[in-house]
């Protein structure tokens, strides 16, 4: 498991890149592909259903998640630079950067959060719809108590998961775990509810004995 520690204090910045569905290749010439490209560029993206890649700068380092490499940590640099773009998936173009916070967490806090997230965001767990780069940056953002993550970034994935049966990344739950909070399962909630009912019955029984 990778260890994440040692960084300089700075702003927390979310970098957003738009993904070309052609993967950076020239647009296909056949009619169906042209229709698909038109639908994606002129209809889906303007209505909040575009496809995006994201990474997060925290404390002078850039964190991202990808297939085969898992969570990666590199020195934060200009996102428009050739070096930064070369580390992104093929066919992406830089869109914008959002400052989410003017201060970063302590090195120890960030290290604990990232080490926790690395247990689920592994090199082999990447899935285009259920566990992608946007799931990671959203989970990390929530882990840092920054609720201002743009929901449109992963809208396509969330919509796609409604059509398939697969283990879906629950970013809020994983963020809670990364912060060290205990997650109460449905079974635990059910058992807790049963205990309350039993206690209430016992109370009524005791009141009846007193009469």
N, CA, C and O of each residue as an XYZ file, in Angstrom:
844
protein
N       0.849     -1.189      0.000
C       0.000      0.000      0.000
C       0.883      1.237      0.000
O       1.820      1.338      0.793
N       0.588      2.172     -0.885
C       1.415      3.364     -1.001
C       1.266      4.254      0.222
O       0.223      4.259      0.877
N       2.311      5.001      0.523
C       2.286      5.929      1.652
C       2.326      7.349      1.120
O       3.141      7.671      0.255
N       1.439      8.207      1.639
C       1.376      9.576      1.171
C       1.691     10.508      2.346
O       0.926     10.590      3.307
N       2.807     11.195      2.257
C       3.184     12.115      3.332
C       4.207     13.108      2.818
O       4.840     12.881      1.787
N       4.369     14.200      3.531
C       5.389     15.172      3.218
C       4.999     16.117      2.105
O       5.199     15.812      0.930
N       4.426     17.297      2.474
C       4.094     18.262      1.438
C       4.097     19.663      2.019
O       4.076     19.845      3.236
N       4.122     20.644      1.141
C       4.094     22.046      1.554
C       2.661     22.547      1.557
O       1.829     22.064      0.789
N       2.371     23.511      2.413
C       1.012     24.031      2.533
C       0.661     24.930      1.351
O       1.461     25.772      0.942
N      -0.561     24.743      0.798
C      -1.062     25.596     -0.280
C      -2.549     25.343     -0.477
O      -3.176     24.614      0.291
N      -3.107     25.960     -1.521
C      -4.539     25.824     -1.776
C      -4.905     24.419     -2.260
O      -4.068     23.682     -2.780
N      -6.183     24.072     -2.072
C      -6.715     22.825     -2.619
C      -7.424     23.182     -3.919
O      -8.372     23.968     -3.925
N      -6.953     22.596     -5.026
C      -7.441     22.981     -6.354
C      -7.902     21.753     -7.130
O      -7.175     20.765     -7.239
N      -9.114     21.825     -7.665
C      -9.653     20.758     -8.496
C      -9.418     21.104     -9.965
O      -9.874     22.142    -10.444
N      -8.702     20.227    -10.679
C      -8.439     20.436    -12.098
C      -9.422     19.593    -12.919
O      -9.587     18.400    -12.665
N     -10.065     20.215    -13.894
C     -11.084     19.558    -14.708
C     -10.638     19.522    -16.169
O     -10.220     20.531    -16.737
N     -10.741     18.327    -16.758
C     -10.394     18.143    -18.165
C     -11.595     17.521    -18.874
O     -12.257     16.641    -18.324
N     -11.874     17.975    -20.086
C     -12.941     17.391    -20.888
C     -12.373     16.256    -21.730
O     -11.321     16.403    -22.353
N     -13.072     15.127    -21.747
C     -12.605     13.955    -22.489
C     -13.268     13.903    -23.856
O     -14.489     14.006    -23.967
N     -12.462     13.744    -24.890
C     -12.947     13.565    -26.253
C     -13.316     12.094    -26.419
O     -12.473     11.223    -26.201
N     -14.556     11.801    -26.798
C     -14.991     10.404    -26.909
C     -14.232      9.652    -28.000
O     -14.270      8.423    -28.045
N     -13.538     10.385    -28.883
C     -12.740      9.728    -29.918
C     -11.333      9.405    -29.436
O     -10.522      8.846    -30.174
N     -11.050      9.772    -28.161
C      -9.730      9.481    -27.611
C      -8.612     10.256    -28.270
O      -7.475      9.786    -28.312
N      -8.914     11.439    -28.787
C      -7.896     12.261    -29.392
C      -7.633     11.942    -30.852
O      -6.823     12.611    -31.494
N      -8.304     10.930    -31.385
C      -8.121     10.539    -32.783
C      -9.027     11.391    -33.682
O      -9.980     11.992    -33.184
N      -8.759     11.456    -34.972
C      -9.632     12.206    -35.886
C     -11.050     11.652    -35.846
O     -11.226     10.441    -35.709
N     -12.054     12.495    -35.963
C     -13.446     12.025    -35.924
C     -13.720     10.985    -36.996
O     -13.306     11.171    -38.140
N     -14.411      9.882    -36.662
C     -14.748      8.849    -37.651
C     -15.617      9.434    -38.752
O     -16.345     10.405    -38.542
N     -15.531      8.836    -39.914
C     -16.257      9.365    -41.066
C     -17.631      8.726    -41.264
O     -18.456      9.258    -42.007
N     -17.891      7.570    -40.594
C     -19.173      6.918    -40.848
C     -20.320      7.689    -40.177
O     -20.113      8.415    -39.205
N     -21.494      7.517    -40.701
C     -22.660      8.310    -40.289
C     -22.997      8.130    -38.814
O     -23.262      9.107    -38.114
N     -22.990      6.882    -38.336
C     -23.359      6.605    -36.949
C     -22.405      7.303    -35.980
O     -22.843      7.866    -34.977
N     -21.110      7.269    -36.273
C     -20.130      7.919    -35.406
C     -20.303      9.430    -35.407
O     -20.134     10.086    -34.380
N     -20.642      9.976    -36.577
C     -20.879     11.416    -36.663
C     -22.069     11.822    -35.811
O     -22.045     12.853    -35.139
N     -23.116     10.994    -35.846
C     -24.304     11.270    -35.038
C     -23.962     11.189    -33.551
O     -24.416     12.012    -32.756
N     -23.148     10.178    -33.179
C     -22.733     10.005    -31.785
C     -21.933     11.204    -31.310
O     -22.166     11.716    -30.215
N     -20.983     11.659    -32.136
C     -20.167     12.824    -31.779
C     -21.021     14.080    -31.629
O     -20.827     14.867    -30.701
N     -21.957     14.258    -32.542
C     -22.842     15.423    -32.482
C     -23.683     15.385    -31.209
O     -23.833     16.401    -30.530
N     -24.235     14.199    -30.882
C     -25.064     14.046    -29.692
C     -24.263     14.351    -28.425
O     -24.762     14.998    -27.504
N     -22.995     13.869    -28.392
C     -22.147     14.084    -27.224
C     -21.749     15.546    -27.065
O     -21.829     16.097    -25.967
N     -21.321     16.176    -28.156
C     -20.799     17.532    -28.094
C     -21.888     18.599    -28.019
O     -21.735     19.594    -27.310
N     -22.979     18.397    -28.742
C     -23.999     19.442    -28.843
C     -25.179     19.270    -27.901
O     -25.901     20.228    -27.626
N     -25.379     18.052    -27.404
C     -26.538     17.805    -26.547
C     -26.137     17.377    -25.134
O     -26.550     17.998    -24.155
N     -25.327     16.308    -25.026
C     -24.979     15.783    -23.705
C     -24.149     16.778    -22.887
O     -24.502     17.096    -21.752
N     -23.045     17.268    -23.464
C     -22.158     18.162    -22.711
C     -22.853     19.450    -22.279
O     -22.737     19.820    -21.111
N     -23.571     20.154    -23.160
C     -24.244     21.385    -22.735
C     -25.317     21.176    -21.663
O     -25.621     22.093    -20.901
N     -25.891     19.967    -21.606
C     -26.942     19.699    -20.621
C     -26.413     19.008    -19.364
O     -27.188     18.481    -18.567
N     -25.088     19.013    -19.191
C     -24.506     18.464    -17.972
C     -24.179     16.995    -18.023
O     -23.982     16.378    -16.976
N     -24.114     16.404    -19.219
C     -23.797     14.990    -19.352
C     -22.516     14.784    -20.165
O     -22.414     13.850    -20.961
N     -21.554     15.663    -19.952
C     -20.271     15.523    -20.621
C     -19.418     14.479    -19.919
O     -19.802     13.959    -18.871
N     -18.262     14.172    -20.494
C     -17.343     13.213    -19.878
C     -16.075     13.955    -19.477
O     -15.529     14.739    -20.254
N     -15.611     13.696    -18.249
C     -14.520     14.490    -17.690
C     -13.484     13.630    -16.971
O     -13.757     12.516    -16.525
N     -12.293     14.195    -16.879
C     -11.217     13.641    -16.052
C     -10.866     14.716    -15.036
O     -10.839     15.901    -15.369
N     -10.598     14.309    -13.796
C     -10.260     15.287    -12.763
C      -9.063     14.822    -11.931
O      -8.767     13.631    -11.833
N      -8.392     15.801    -11.341
C      -7.333     15.525    -10.373
C      -7.385     16.629     -9.322
O      -8.006     17.669     -9.542
N      -6.741     16.409     -8.192
C      -6.850     17.355     -7.083
C      -5.472     17.732     -6.558
O      -4.664     16.857     -6.246
N      -5.200     19.033     -6.459
C      -3.976     19.538     -5.850
C      -4.216     19.757     -4.368
O      -5.140     20.473     -3.983
N      -3.392     19.146     -3.541
C      -3.475     19.345     -2.089
C      -2.058     19.497     -1.550
O      -1.225     18.607     -1.726
N      -1.787     20.601     -0.904
C      -0.494     20.796     -0.278
C       0.692     20.753     -1.224
O       1.765     20.279     -0.852
N       0.513     21.236     -2.431
C       1.629     21.279     -3.365
C       1.828     20.024     -4.184
O       2.770     19.935     -4.971
N       0.936     19.037     -4.005
C       1.016     17.805     -4.793
C      -0.312     17.553     -5.495
O      -1.369     17.978     -5.028
N      -0.240     16.864     -6.610
C      -1.428     16.537     -7.387
C      -1.762     15.061     -7.216
O      -0.895     14.199     -7.360
N      -3.035     14.774     -6.906
C      -3.487     13.398     -6.695
C      -4.550     13.042     -7.728
O      -5.461     13.825     -7.998
N      -4.418     11.846     -8.299
C      -5.402     11.376     -9.273
C      -5.514      9.861     -9.174
O      -4.738      9.209     -8.476
N      -6.494      9.315     -9.887
C      -6.749      7.875     -9.849
C      -6.955      7.375    -11.270
O      -7.673      7.991    -12.057
N      -6.315      6.242    -11.594
C      -6.425      5.691    -12.948
C      -6.261      4.182    -12.911
O      -5.777      3.616    -11.931
N      -6.673      3.541    -13.995
C      -6.514      2.093    -14.117
C      -5.037      1.735    -14.140
O      -4.219      2.478    -14.683
N      -4.699      0.595    -13.549
C      -3.342      0.013    -13.461
C      -2.412      0.755    -12.505
O      -1.550      0.135    -11.883
N      -2.572      2.072    -12.377
C      -1.668      2.822    -11.488
C      -2.299      3.152    -10.143
O      -1.580      3.449     -9.189
N      -3.623      3.108    -10.043
C      -4.294      3.424     -8.786
C      -4.169      4.902     -8.459
O      -4.235      5.749     -9.350
N      -3.988      5.212     -7.176
C      -3.817      6.598     -6.746
C      -2.376      7.015     -7.014
O      -1.438      6.337     -6.596
N      -2.208      8.118     -7.703
C      -0.861      8.615     -7.986
C      -0.660      9.983     -7.353
O      -1.599     10.765     -7.202
N       0.581     10.250     -6.988
C       0.952     11.518     -6.368
C       2.129     12.103     -7.136
O       3.191     11.485     -7.222
N       1.940     13.292     -7.691
C       3.003     13.985     -8.403
C       3.059     15.429     -7.927
O       2.102     15.922     -7.329
N       4.151     16.098     -8.183
C       4.265     17.488     -7.774
C       3.283     18.329     -8.574
O       3.169     18.180     -9.791
N       2.576     19.214     -7.879
C       1.594     20.068     -8.537
C       2.291     21.038     -9.484
O       3.215     21.751     -9.096
N       1.832     21.051    -10.732
C       2.377     21.951    -11.742
C       1.241     22.566    -12.544
O       0.079     22.207    -12.355
N       1.566     23.476    -13.425
C       0.572     24.104    -14.295
C      -0.198     23.016    -15.043
O       0.406     22.257    -15.801
N      -1.532     22.921    -14.845
C      -2.313     21.844    -15.484
C      -2.332     21.912    -17.005
O      -2.668     20.926    -17.662
N      -1.975     23.060    -17.573
C      -1.966     23.186    -19.026
C      -0.615     22.812    -19.633
O      -0.468     22.800    -20.855
N       0.359     22.511    -18.798
C       1.695     22.193    -19.293
C       1.715     20.818    -19.960
O       0.915     19.954    -19.600
N       2.611     20.599    -20.921
C       2.715     19.290    -21.585
C       2.961     18.154    -20.596
O       2.464     17.044    -20.787
N       3.728     18.429    -19.539
C       4.019     17.398    -18.546
C       2.752     16.959    -17.822
O       2.536     15.769    -17.595
N       1.918     17.932    -17.463
C       0.674     17.604    -16.763
C      -0.289     16.872    -17.682
O      -0.915     15.898    -17.266
N      -0.418     17.321    -18.915
C      -1.343     16.691    -19.857
C      -0.898     15.294    -20.255
O      -1.729     14.442    -20.570
N       0.412     15.052    -20.244
C       0.919     13.731    -20.629
C       0.566     12.659    -19.609
O       0.562     11.470    -19.930
N       0.270     13.075    -18.380
C      -0.084     12.113    -17.337
C      -1.577     11.818    -17.313
O      -2.031     10.986    -16.527
N      -2.341     12.490    -18.166
C      -3.790     12.293    -18.236
C      -4.130     11.247    -19.293
O      -3.286     10.910    -20.123
N      -5.352     10.732    -19.270
C      -5.777      9.775    -20.296
C      -5.690     10.402    -21.684
O      -5.702     11.627    -21.797
N      -5.604      9.601    -22.738
C      -5.537     10.129    -24.107
C      -6.805     10.916    -24.462
O      -7.909     10.573    -24.038
N      -6.620     11.952    -25.229
C      -7.775     12.678    -25.746
C      -8.472     13.576    -24.752
O      -9.689     13.742    -24.826
N      -7.727     14.169    -23.812
C      -8.347     15.106    -22.881
C      -7.845     16.516    -23.163
O      -6.725     16.708    -23.639
N      -8.674     17.482    -22.869
C      -8.274     18.876    -23.008
C      -8.589     19.610    -21.718
O      -9.658     19.431    -21.134
N      -7.653     20.435    -21.280
C      -7.833     21.172    -20.034
C      -9.028     22.112    -20.143
O      -9.181     22.820    -21.138
N      -9.881     22.113    -19.102
C     -11.076     22.942    -19.102
C     -10.980     24.095    -18.105
O     -11.076     25.262    -18.485
N     -10.788     23.759    -16.820
C     -10.681     24.803    -15.800
C     -10.159     24.227    -14.492
O     -10.097     23.011    -14.312
N      -9.785     25.122    -13.582
C      -9.354     24.742    -12.237
C     -10.183     25.514    -11.223
O     -10.379     26.721    -11.361
N     -10.671     24.812    -10.201
C     -11.502     25.422     -9.170
C     -10.785     25.386     -7.831
O     -10.357     24.321     -7.386
N     -10.650     26.532     -7.189
C     -10.050     26.579     -5.855
C     -11.136     26.209     -4.847
O     -12.113     26.939     -4.679
N     -10.958     25.071     -4.179
C     -11.956     24.585     -3.221
C     -11.683     25.044     -1.806
O     -12.596     25.120     -0.983
N     -10.426     25.352     -1.520
C     -10.063     25.808     -0.184
C      -8.753     26.581     -0.255
O      -7.908     26.316     -1.110
N      -8.594     27.531      0.646
C      -7.362     28.328      0.685
C      -6.311     27.711      1.596
O      -5.190     28.211      1.689
N      -6.676     26.624      2.269
C      -5.714     25.970      3.164
C      -5.819     24.459      3.045
O      -6.870     23.924      2.691
N      -4.722     23.776      3.343
C      -4.662     22.319      3.241
C      -4.651     21.681      4.630
O      -4.326     22.349      5.611
N      -5.002     20.400      4.723
C      -4.966     19.698      6.019
C      -3.524     19.442      6.435
O      -2.595     19.667      5.659
N      -3.349     18.981      7.642
C      -2.006     18.646      8.113
C      -1.489     17.437      7.342
O      -2.280     16.640      6.837
N      -0.168     17.293      7.246
C       0.395     16.145      6.534
C      -0.091     14.803      7.080
O      -0.361     13.881      6.311
N      -0.202     14.693      8.403
C      -0.633     13.427      8.998
C      -2.090     13.120      8.672
O      -2.440     11.966      8.421
N      -2.953     14.162      8.674
C      -4.366     13.960      8.365
C      -4.551     13.515      6.920
O      -5.309     12.586      6.641
N      -3.856     14.182      6.007
C      -3.967     13.831      4.596
C      -3.422     12.428      4.340
O      -3.980     11.670      3.547
N      -2.333     12.094      5.013
C      -1.734     10.766      4.851
C      -2.706      9.669      5.274
O      -2.840      8.658      4.586
N      -3.386      9.867      6.406
C      -4.354      8.881      6.894
C      -5.523      8.736      5.933
O      -5.974      7.623      5.665
N      -6.017      9.857      5.412
C      -7.146      9.835      4.484
C      -6.780      9.089      3.205
O      -7.533      8.229      2.747
N      -5.626      9.417      2.629
C      -5.215      8.792      1.372
C      -4.894      7.314      1.546
O      -5.201      6.506      0.669
N      -4.292      6.959      2.646
C      -4.019      5.548      2.903
C      -5.316      4.755      3.055
O      -5.383      3.591      2.661
N      -6.345      5.384      3.625
C      -7.646      4.730      3.753
C      -8.291      4.571      2.381
O      -8.791      3.495      2.054
N      -8.284      5.624      1.579
C      -8.886      5.563      0.250
C      -8.146      4.588     -0.667
O      -8.750      3.993     -1.559
N      -6.845      4.425     -0.449
C      -6.064      3.527     -1.306
C      -6.449      2.061     -1.119
O      -6.074      1.215     -1.930
N      -7.199      1.754     -0.050
C      -7.642      0.376      0.169
C      -8.744     -0.018     -0.808
O      -8.904     -1.194     -1.135
N      -9.500      0.971     -1.270
C     -10.568      0.687     -2.237
C     -10.236      1.203     -3.635
O     -10.638      0.607     -4.634
N      -9.507      2.304     -3.700
C      -9.085      2.829     -4.995
C      -7.745      2.191     -5.364
O      -6.698      2.839     -5.333
N      -7.804      0.919     -5.711
C      -6.602      0.148     -6.014
C      -6.334      0.144     -7.522
O      -7.215      0.510     -8.299
N      -5.139     -0.262     -7.950
C      -4.827     -0.308     -9.381
C      -5.762     -1.195    -10.195
O      -5.939     -0.979    -11.394
N      -6.359     -2.189     -9.549
C      -7.238     -3.114    -10.281
C      -8.728     -2.830    -10.078
O      -9.565     -3.517    -10.663
N      -9.071     -1.832     -9.263
C     -10.481     -1.575     -8.967
C     -11.120     -0.537     -9.892
O     -12.319     -0.274     -9.802
N     -10.322      0.045    -10.772
C     -10.852      1.099    -11.642
C     -11.990      0.555    -12.517
O     -11.891     -0.530    -13.092
N     -13.070      1.339    -12.599
C     -14.203      0.997    -13.461
C     -14.753      2.301    -14.011
O     -14.959      3.256    -13.262
N     -14.991      2.347    -15.315
C     -15.395      3.580    -15.981
C     -16.637      4.203    -15.360
O     -16.725      5.425    -15.236
N     -17.607      3.358    -14.964
C     -18.852      3.876    -14.408
C     -18.894      3.842    -12.886
O     -19.465      4.736    -12.262
N     -18.298      2.824    -12.289
C     -18.482      2.590    -10.851
C     -17.342      3.032     -9.943
O     -17.533      3.168     -8.735
N     -16.158      3.258    -10.511
C     -15.033      3.711     -9.680
C     -13.983      4.355    -10.596
O     -12.993      3.726    -10.969
N     -14.223      5.597    -10.940
C     -13.317      6.276    -11.857
C     -12.586      7.435    -11.174
O     -12.670      7.599     -9.957
N     -11.875      8.229    -11.962
C     -11.076      9.327    -11.408
C     -11.937     10.351    -10.682
O     -11.499     10.948     -9.698
N     -13.156     10.555    -11.160
C     -14.052     11.526    -10.526
C     -14.603     11.024     -9.188
O     -14.815     11.810     -8.265
N     -14.832      9.712     -9.089
C     -15.230      9.141     -7.797
C     -14.125      9.420     -6.769
O     -14.398      9.762     -5.618
N     -12.879      9.265     -7.213
C     -11.760      9.466     -6.291
C     -11.658     10.917     -5.831
O     -11.565     11.178     -4.632
N     -11.675     11.867     -6.774
C     -11.533     13.263     -6.369
C     -12.721     13.728     -5.527
O     -12.562     14.566     -4.639
N     -13.915     13.184     -5.804
C     -15.077     13.532     -4.981
C     -14.935     12.955     -3.579
O     -15.224     13.636     -2.596
N     -14.489     11.697     -3.479
C     -14.296     11.069     -2.168
C     -13.229     11.812     -1.366
O     -13.392     12.030     -0.165
N     -12.141     12.202     -2.027
C     -11.074     12.930     -1.342
C     -11.568     14.308     -0.907
O     -11.248     14.771      0.188
N     -12.346     14.958     -1.764
C     -12.899     16.270     -1.420
C     -13.805     16.184     -0.200
O     -13.710     17.009      0.709
N     -14.689     15.180     -0.178
C     -15.590     14.997      0.959
C     -14.819     14.616      2.219
O     -15.183     15.022      3.323
N     -13.749     13.831      2.050
C     -12.923     13.436      3.188
C     -12.271     14.651      3.848
O     -11.997     14.655      5.048
N     -12.028     15.683      3.030
C     -11.411     16.914      3.530
C     -12.456     17.935      3.983
O     -12.139     19.100      4.219
N     -13.718     17.475      4.100
C     -14.836     18.330      4.537
C     -15.067     19.501      3.600
O     -15.370     20.610      4.041
N     -14.922     19.252      2.300
C     -15.182     20.275      1.289
C     -16.364     19.808      0.436
O     -16.171     19.024     -0.494
N     -17.573     20.266      0.730
C     -18.770     19.761      0.051
C     -19.053     20.406     -1.304
O     -20.098     20.144     -1.900
N     -18.148     21.240     -1.798
C     -18.447     22.004     -3.013
C     -18.031     21.294     -4.297
O     -17.704     21.953     -5.284
N     -18.037     19.957     -4.303
C     -17.642     19.216     -5.503
C     -18.730     19.322     -6.571
O     -19.895     19.066     -6.270
N     -18.386     19.692     -7.817
C     -19.395     19.830     -8.883
C     -19.993     18.474     -9.271
O     -19.278     17.610     -9.778
N     -21.263     18.282     -9.043
C     -21.904     16.989     -9.278
C     -21.987     16.625    -10.757
O     -22.074     15.445    -11.095
N     -21.960     17.615    -11.641
C     -22.086     17.310    -13.069
C     -20.904     16.506    -13.600
O     -21.018     15.853    -14.637
N     -19.764     16.545    -12.896
C     -18.559     15.882    -13.383
C     -18.732     14.375    -13.528
O     -18.126     13.763    -14.408
N     -19.553     13.774    -12.673
C     -19.719     12.319    -12.716
C     -21.165     11.908    -12.973
O     -21.576     10.796    -12.642
N     -21.929     12.820    -13.566
C     -23.354     12.546    -13.813
C     -23.552     11.390    -14.793
O     -24.471     10.586    -14.631
N     -22.700     11.307    -15.799
C     -22.815     10.231    -16.782
C     -22.620      8.880    -16.108
O     -23.361      7.935    -16.378
N     -21.622      8.786    -15.229
C     -21.353      7.522    -14.531
C     -22.503      7.147    -13.612
O     -22.917      5.988    -13.577
N     -23.026      8.122    -12.864
C     -24.132      7.830    -11.946
C     -25.367      7.364    -12.716
O     -26.087      6.476    -12.259
N     -25.611      7.958    -13.874
C     -26.746      7.553    -14.701
C     -26.525      6.153    -15.256
O     -27.452      5.345    -15.310
N     -25.289      5.871    -15.671
C     -24.974      4.562    -16.236
C     -25.116      3.432    -15.246
O     -25.463      2.315    -15.629
N     -24.854      3.702    -13.974
C     -24.947      2.646    -12.967
C     -26.384      2.194    -12.740
O     -26.617      1.116    -12.194
N     -27.339      3.002    -13.152
C     -28.740      2.614    -13.012
C     -29.103      1.498    -13.984
O     -30.106      0.807    -13.802
N     -28.276      1.326    -15.024
C     -28.586      0.363    -16.070
C     -27.859     -0.965    -15.909
O     -28.174     -1.927    -16.609
N     -26.887     -1.034    -14.993
C     -26.115     -2.261    -14.817
C     -26.060     -2.648    -13.354
O     -26.261     -1.816    -12.469
N     -25.785     -3.929    -13.108
C     -25.645     -4.421    -11.742
C     -24.160     -4.624    -11.455
O     -23.518     -5.487    -12.054
N     -23.628     -3.838    -10.552
C     -22.209     -3.910    -10.224
C     -21.997     -3.189     -8.902
O     -22.812     -2.360     -8.500
N     -20.908     -3.506     -8.237
C     -20.587     -2.827     -6.979
C     -20.237     -1.377     -7.261
O     -19.248     -1.092     -7.935
N     -21.041     -0.468     -6.750
C     -20.881      0.955     -7.042
C     -20.098      1.644     -5.924
O     -20.281      1.345     -4.744
N     -19.235      2.561     -6.312
C     -18.460      3.331     -5.341
C     -19.381      4.295     -4.599
O     -19.991      5.169     -5.214
N     -19.482      4.141     -3.290
C     -20.283      5.037     -2.464
C     -19.352      6.089     -1.872
O     -18.782      5.890     -0.799
N     -19.202      7.209     -2.577
C     -18.195      8.201     -2.201
C     -18.408      8.768     -0.792
O     -17.445      8.984     -0.055
N     -19.652      9.004     -0.427
C     -19.921      9.567      0.902
C     -19.521      8.589      2.006
O     -18.937      8.982      3.016
N     -19.842      7.315      1.799
C     -19.501      6.294      2.777
C     -17.989      6.143      2.896
O     -17.454      6.062      4.002
N     -17.299      6.104      1.753
C     -15.851      5.928      1.781
C     -15.149      7.154      2.358
O     -14.090      7.038      2.975
N     -15.744      8.326      2.156
C     -15.191      9.544      2.746
C     -15.328      9.520      4.263
O     -14.419      9.935      4.982
N     -16.474      9.030      4.748
C     -16.685      8.926      6.197
C     -15.664      7.976      6.825
O     -15.107      8.258      7.886
N     -15.429      6.852      6.156
C     -14.457      5.883      6.653
C     -13.060      6.492      6.654
O     -12.294      6.301      7.598
N     -12.730      7.232      5.585
C     -11.408      7.864      5.482
C     -11.199      8.890      6.581
O     -10.071      9.104      7.025
N     -12.283      9.529      7.025
C     -12.180     10.504      8.116
C     -12.118      9.829      9.473
O     -11.914     10.489     10.492
N     -12.297      8.505      9.491
C     -12.209      7.773     10.748
C     -13.534      7.611     11.451
O     -13.573      7.205     12.613
N     -14.635      7.923     10.762
C     -15.966      7.787     11.362
C     -16.500      6.378     11.150
O     -16.292      5.777     10.096
N     -17.184      5.859     12.151
C     -17.764      4.523     12.073
C     -19.029      4.561     11.222
O     -19.889      5.423     11.407
N     -19.131      3.620     10.292
C     -20.309      3.515      9.434
C     -21.250      2.456     10.001
O     -20.868      1.299     10.177
N     -22.490      2.869     10.285
C     -23.485      1.936     10.802
C     -24.170      1.248      9.627
O     -24.780      1.912      8.789
N     -24.075     -0.067      9.562
C     -24.667     -0.833      8.469
C     -26.187     -0.924      8.648
O     -26.718     -0.620      9.716
N     -26.870     -1.346      7.588
C     -28.320     -1.503      7.648
C     -28.721     -2.532      8.702
O     -29.734     -2.379      9.386
N     -27.901     -3.594      8.822
C     -28.181     -4.635      9.807
C     -28.038     -4.098     11.228
O     -28.831     -4.424     12.112
N     -27.009     -3.267     11.434
C     -26.797     -2.666     12.760
C     -27.944     -1.716     13.114
O     -28.398     -1.678     14.258
N     -28.409     -0.948     12.115
C     -29.530     -0.045     12.347
C     -30.780     -0.832     12.712
O     -31.554     -0.427     13.580
N     -30.967     -1.970     12.031
C     -32.136     -2.817     12.287
C     -32.084     -3.381     13.698
O     -33.084     -3.374     14.416
N     -30.912     -3.870     14.092
C     -30.753     -4.430     15.438
C     -30.934     -3.359     16.507
O     -31.509     -3.612     17.565
N     -30.432     -2.151     16.215
C     -30.569     -1.045     17.156
C     -32.031     -0.681     17.340
O     -32.472     -0.369     18.447
N     -32.777     -0.725     16.242
C     -34.207     -0.414     16.294
C     -34.956     -1.462     17.112
O     -35.872     -1.135     17.866
N     -34.554     -2.741     16.954
C     -35.186     -3.822     17.717
C     -34.950     -3.642     19.211
O     -35.847     -3.872     20.022
N     -33.735     -3.228     19.569
C     -33.402     -3.023     20.978
C     -34.267     -1.930     21.590
O     -34.698     -2.038     22.738
N     -34.523     -0.860     20.803
C     -35.355      0.229     21.287
C     -36.772     -0.253     21.526
O     -37.404      0.140     22.507
N     -37.287     -1.112     20.629
C     -38.646     -1.640     20.766
C     -38.758     -2.505     22.015
O     -39.728     -2.401     22.766
N     -37.764     -3.355     22.233
C     -37.748     -4.231     23.409
C     -37.705     -3.395     24.679
O     -38.416     -3.689     25.639
N     -36.889     -2.371     24.693
C     -36.769     -1.499     25.861
C     -38.100     -0.816     26.155
O     -38.490     -0.685     27.315
N     -38.786     -0.385     25.121
C     -40.078      0.265     25.295
C     -41.106     -0.713     25.867
O     -41.909     -0.327     26.716
N     -41.096     -1.951     25.424
C     -42.008     -2.971     25.941
C     -41.725     -3.250     27.415
O     -42.632     -3.412     28.231
N     -40.426     -3.298     27.721
C     -40.051     -3.544     29.117
C     -40.523     -2.396     30.004
O     -40.982     -2.616     31.125
N     -40.406     -1.172     29.495
C     -40.831     -0.018     30.282
C     -42.329     -0.081     30.576
O     -42.772      0.189     31.693
N     -43.100     -0.443     29.547
C     -44.545     -0.524     29.732
C     -44.915     -1.652     30.701
O     -45.862     -1.531     31.477
N     -44.156     -2.746     30.644
C     -44.416     -3.868     31.544
C     -44.149     -3.460     32.989
O     -44.901     -3.830     33.892
N     -43.098     -2.713     33.202
C     -42.759     -2.249     34.549
C     -43.827     -1.279     35.072
O     -44.175     -1.309     36.252
N     -44.339     -0.426     34.191
C     -45.379      0.521     34.591
C     -46.655     -0.222     34.976
O     -47.374      0.177     35.892
N     -46.921     -1.319     34.252
C     -48.116     -2.111     34.555
C     -48.014     -2.796     35.906
O     -49.014     -2.943     36.609
N     -46.796     -3.221     36.277
C     -46.584     -3.874     37.575
C     -46.744     -2.917     38.731
O     -47.114     -3.319     39.834
N     -46.463     -1.632     38.476
C     -46.548     -0.630     39.538
C     -47.976     -0.260     39.864
O     -48.247      0.262     40.945
N     -48.900     -0.519     38.945
C     -50.303     -0.132     39.173
C     -51.000     -1.086     40.139
O     -52.180     -0.906     40.439
